[in-house]
Amino acid sequence: MTKKIVFALGYDTTWLLPKLIDLNVSSGDTLIILVNFEDERAKLAGKSFELLIQNLSVRGMKLEFEFVDVNPKDYGSILSKVLDILFSAIDEELIILLGTGMRIMNLALIQAASLINREIRMEVMLEGTASWIRVDNISLLSCCERVLTGPQKDILKEISRRGIASLAELSSILRKSHSTLSEQLRQLEAIGLVVRTSKKPAKYALSPAGRAVLWSTT
């Protein structure tokens, strides 16, 4: 059975070759790479990746690969694209790698995997090391500690403390601009961790999933 390996491309690509060898990739396997091509450093990482694939091809290992350009500010679009990728892997072993890519992309990979009713192999790189662990039971809760940012956790904690919090209250307490908080809240709302209880003024509460995630990461 051929493999379809999906991951988000970060700035560091040094882990790729050792990991591909570890996964015993072979000709016919496919790599799907999430990348933000608006980011110049990500573009350079993409070129490094292409050189790696070319070198493997010279050695006789011909891998198919596809870049999927994503906008890190549009979580819904990222999730939709990832779901399309996962659903298309019909007769392939599906592998998801949570490496050095952006947290928001890794979070989309986790959530999409939790929505797919099929066996998926997921591996997580331990931060600051070249070691990987395999996640046998795909769970949003088990991986949120890695993919949620510190500011996002602070938002969840403050909403939990208040029960319901307005955008103005969060902005004042967390000392963040309305625009910054609005984007972070939009992402948390998109992945189902917060719910909007009022539009004018904008007020938010934790969803049951948000309460569970907060409990599991504190």
URJO-V61314 format. One record per residue. SS is DSSP state (~ for helix, > for strand, _ for the rest). Layout:
ss: [SS,SS]
This chain:
ss: [_,_,>,>,>,>,>,>,_,_,_,_,_,~,~,~,~,~,~,~,~,~,_,_,_,_,_,_,_,>,>,>,>,>,>,_,_,_,_,~,~,~,~,~,~,~,~,~,~,~,~,~,~,~,~,~,~,~,_,_,_,_,_,>,>,>,>,>,>,_,_,_,_,_,~,~,~,~,~,~,~,~,~,~,~,~,~,~,_,_,_,_,>,>,>,>,>,>,_,_,_,_,~,~,~,~,~,~,~,~,~,~,~,~,~,_,_,_,_,_,>,>,>,>,>,_,_,_,_,_,_,>,>,>,>,_,_,_,_,~,~,~,~,~,~,~,~,_,_,~,~,~,~,~,~,~,~,~,~,~,~,~,_,_,>,>,~,~,~,~,~,~,~,~,_,_,_,~,~,~,~,~,~,~,~,~,~,~,~,~,_,_,_,>,>,>,>,>,_,_,_,_,>,>,>,>,_,~,~,~,~,~,~,~,~,~,_,_]
